[in-house]
Amino acid sequence: MFDFERGPLKFVHGGKYPHCHTLFVDDAQSALIDAASREDVLKAVHQKNPIRILINSHGHEDHFIFNYLFPKARLMVHQADAHTFRDIDNLIDGYDPTPSERKRWRAFITEKCHYEVREPDRLLKDGDELTFGNTCCRVIHTPGHTPGHCAFHFPEERVLYTADLDLVRAGPYYGDVNSSIEQTLDSLERLAAIDVEVYLASHGRGIYDGDPDLIRSYADIIYKREEKLLEFLAHGPKTLEAITAHGIIYGPPRVVSGWDLSVSERAMMKKHLAWLEKKGKVCSEGDHFHRVL
């Protein structure tokens, strides 16, 4: 049933988008962090030890898909992402959709991800101590992926749940309107400084040795993307569309599990260009971007 266990912490692999892995805290105040893995397992743990607390690491649809199964549980999210649970349009706005894309997003999030308007019962903030009985964890605000993204440190168990700072080979995602490259790097640096034995993450393999070099290598992917972008611009000015088609992050445009990677590629390259302009390495002229030599 569980893919990793340490004391009261039990980890459930969830598969590909729109699912993610779930961390179950099996204690007097039983909790699910990111209830979006396997419906059968989540129902089984609820039957054995009714879920009292739902925690969302952030406000993305692939992390709350099964929240609706636990209407009596207290919902906890960081205050900076709480608005995405109060109104579906607040969530969709983060993807900067066209009118037709907004319509598709609304149908997908409602029908496939079971979105329900829900007022959080507790707004989390950095440094909060959460107690589930004999189990305690510290909330670590790690913005960048979203403004309210959080990780969760269980010091007694020496486990760190990194959520969507997920250590996957593709590298960090910061493609939302309010995502930030700089904040992502700062958050990763902060996580790398926490001494634990195990990292648990929301996607991919999900279970890693607590080696901070894994986090540093993951952060380095951001700089490698920057280097590849500068190298591409060294061959002459390029439009954002040409840069997107070049596929520095995800390769050739394609759709994976309903996710159009070219949309994310474009959004993230746009952020890289703004970041490089800020550092004086790129300038724009009309709709073309030039490398500054």
N, C-alpha and C positions, 0 to 999 in steps of 0.2 A: 504493500500500500504506500509506503514511504520510501523515498530515494536517499534520504539522509536523516539520521536521528542523533541527537545529542541532548540527553536529559529531556526536558519538556519541549525542545525544539524539533519539529518534524517537517521535512521539506518534501513538497510534491511537485514533480515535473509536470508542466502543463502543455508542452508542445508548441507549435508555431502560432504566429499571429492569426487571429485576434486573442490568443491565449498567452498567459505567462505562467511562471512558476509561483507557487504559494508557500509561505511559511506559516505553519500552524503552531501556535503556542498552547500546549496541552496542560493547562493549569486551572486553578479554581475559577479565574476569569478567562475562560478560553478565548483565543483570538485568532483571526486570520489576517495576515498581511498580504494584500493583493489577492483577493479571492477570484482568481481567473484561470485556474489550472484544470483539474478534472472534476466534473460535476459529480460523478459517482463517489469519488473519495471525499469531497467536501460534504456531501450529504451524509456519508457514513460517519465522519468524525462528529458532525453535528448531532447525529442520533445518539452517539455514545457520550459526548460531552458538549451540550448545547453551546453554540457560539454566542458569546456575550459582547464581543468587541470586533468590529471591522476596522482595519487600518488600511488606508490607501497611501502608498508611497508617493503618489502624485495623481494628477487628474487626466489620465489617458484611458481610452475605452478598453484596451487590452489588459487593464488591471482591475476593472470593476465588473467584468462581465457576469459574475455570479453573486454580486452583492445583493441582488434582488431576492435571493433565496433566504436571506437572513434579515427580514424586515424589523425584527425586535432588537437586533444587535445595535450597539452604540457605534456610530460612525465617527472616525477620527481622521482628519486630513490636515495638512499644513494650511495655514490661513491664506497663503498666497495662491493656492489652487482651489480653495473652497468654492469659488464662483462657478467652476466647471460642473459642480454637482448640483448647483441651484438652478441652472438653466442650460439646456442643451446647446443653445446658440453661443453661449460663452465658451463652451468646449470647441465647437466647430470654428469659431472665430480664430482660434489659435492656429488653424491650418490655412488661413488666408484663402478661402475657396472662392471660385467663381460661382455665379448663381446656380449653374447646373451641377457643379461639384457639391455645393451646399445641399442640394436636394438629395444627391446620392449619399452624402455623409449622414444626413438626418435619417434616411431609411436604414442604412447599415448600422448605425449606432443604436437606433431604437429596436430594430428587429433582430439583429444578430448579436448585439452586445447588451441587450436588455436594459437600456438606459431608463432610469426613473429619477425624477426630480427628488432630491434628498437633501435636507438641511443637516449639515454636520453637527454632531453632538458635542464635539470638542475640537477646537482649532489648535493644532500643534505648533510649537515653535522650537527653535534650536535650543538644545540643552534640557528639554523636558525629560523627566524621569517617569517611565510608565511601569506600573506594577500589576502583574497578572495573578498574584498569589505569592508563591515563593520565587517567581521569575521576574527579573527587572531588566529593562532596556533603556538606553538613552537615545533620544531623537537627535539626529544630526542633519541639520538643514544643508542640503547639497544642491543648490540651484544651478541651472545651466541647461539641463535637459528640459525642465519646466521651471518656472519661478519658485514653485513650492515643493520641488522634488526633495525627498528625504531618504536617508539611510538609517539603519537601526542597529545599534551596538549592544550586544548581550555580553557584558564583561565577565560574568560568572562562567558562562559557557564558552567564552572566548570565540564568539561568532560575530561576524559583521554581515548584515544583509545590505547589499549595495544597490538593490533594486535595478533601475534602468541604466545605471553606470555599470553595465553588465559584463564587461570584459570579453565581449564577443570579438571574433577576429576582424569583422568589418569595421570595428571602431565605434567611437561615441556618436550619438545622434543629437543634433542641435538644430533641427529643421523647423521648429515651430516659430511663429511670429515673435514670441517672447523668449525663445531660447537664446543662449549666449555662449560663445566659444570661451571667452575669458572666464566666465563663472564656472563653466565645465572644468577647465583646467585647475582653477582654484579649489573646486570641490574634490577633484581627484587627488590633489596634493594633500588635502586635509585627511582623506580616507587612508592614504598611504602611510600616514603617521600613526595610525591606530594599530596597536599590537594585538593581533588575534591569531588563532590557529586555522580558522576556516572563513573563507568568503562564500556567501551564498548570493546569487544574482538572479535576476528575473527571466533571463533568456539564455539561449545557447546551452552550454554544458551545465551551467548553473552552480556547480560545486567545485571550489578551487582551494588549494592550500593557501593559507594566509600569508602569502609572499608579496610584500609591497612592490617588488619588481614587476609583478603582473600588472599592477595598477599603473606604474610608471610607463611600462611598454604600451599599455592601452592609451595613455595620454599622448605618448609620442606619435601615435597614428595621426593626431591632429596636425602636428608639425610636418609629418611626411606628406599629408595632403597639401599643405601650404607649399612645400618644395615642388611638388608635382605641378601645382597650378602656376607657380612662377616659371617653371621650366617650359610649360605650354605657352605662356605669354611671351617668353623669350623669342619665339618664332614669329611674333607679330601680334598686332592688336586683335582681340577676340570679343565677340558679343557674349552675353550671358547664355544665350541659346547654344552657341558653339561650345562654350565651356561645359555646359550641361551635357551635351551630346558626347563630349570627349570621355565622360564617365570616370572621372578620377576616383570617386568613392565607390560606386556600385557597378561600374562597367557599363556595357551597352544598355540602353533603356529597356526595361522589362517590368512585368507585373508579377509579384510574388504574393500568393495567398490574398489576392485582392488589393495589394499595396503597390501602387505605381511608383517604382523607385525613382523614376526621372523627376517626379514632383519633389521628392525629398532631396535629390541631387541638386536640383536648381536652387532650392531654399538654402541649402547648406553652402553651396558655392557662392551664393549672394552674400552670405555672412562672412565667408572667407575674404571676398573682395573688399567688403567694408572694413574688415580687420586689417587687411594689407594696405588699404588707403590710409587708414589711421596711423599705420607705422611708416608711411611714406614710401612703400615699396611698389605701389600700384597707383595709377591715376586714370581717370575716365575722361573720355572726349566723346560727346554724343552717347551713342549706345555701345561704344567700344571701350575696352579696358586695355591699358598699356602697362608694361612693366617699366618701372623707373630704374634706370641703370646709373 
